[in-house]
């Protein structure tokens, strides 16, 4: 599993079309029907925890784009979902910063 796959939980209702909140599942199972995404997410939850999957809550793709180009890593940390419950805020900021370092905007 690629830990850099991303998902968004509890995004705006009009952006969660076809279970897009489970975007990480779409990358793992591109041919899976969207109704299966929640079940497949739960099936691999332990792997997402182990790999510190990049998941955010209460946002949407455009906000993530602008947060990235504006380097608002502290806001990313506020929206980050730590599935393990073990990361400190500083560790979350570092994780997001590291994963975004290849962006060259």
Secondary structure, 3 states (H helix, E strand, C coil): CCCCCEEEECCCHHHCHHHHHHHHHHHHCCCCCHHHHHHHHHHCHHHHHHCCCEEEECCCHHHHHHHHHCCCHHHHHHHECCCCCCCCHHHHHHHHHHHHCCCCC
